[in-house]
Amino acid sequence: MPKHMPQMLSVMTPFPYHIEAGRPVDDALRMMQEHGIRHLPVMIDGAIEEIVSDRDIKRAQLIGHRGTTSEELCVGDITPTTCYFADVSDPLDQILEHMLARHAEAIVVTKDGAPVGIFTETDACKALIELLRERYPEDEDDDAA
């Protein structure tokens, strides 16, 4: 039976969370900690435009950042780039190529133009593990080398 390329819908993380660009950085960090996530889509004027990561927040908390405290910084002040989008039906290989070429840590996944999830480097690793285990199942009779 032929195998088909996985689509984004099968490997993405559905997300109900996002944050407004004008919210304090501390709010984003608190939300990430509460929900065990490392990336948050950022809303600007009612649309997702950016993604903030826990790395962005840690970098902003370093001495010498342009804000004096993380309470004075807004999420929009520390998001490094605009975000990339993929459709739930997009094939995984094309999305991975896109992420690699642009050094993107995460992509917002949409359905009919509306955001429905996020696909991160962690999701990519999970998908690779699953594909490798399907391709190379453990054989209990094999001796370990």
Secondary structure, DSSP 8 states (H G I E B T S, - for coil): ------BHHHH-EE----EETTSBHHHHHHHHHHHT-SEEEEEETTEEEEEEEHHHHHHHTSTT-SSSSTTT-BHHHH--SB-EEEETTSBHHHHHHHHHHHT-SEEEEEETTEEEEEEEHHHHHHHHHHHHHHHS---TTS---
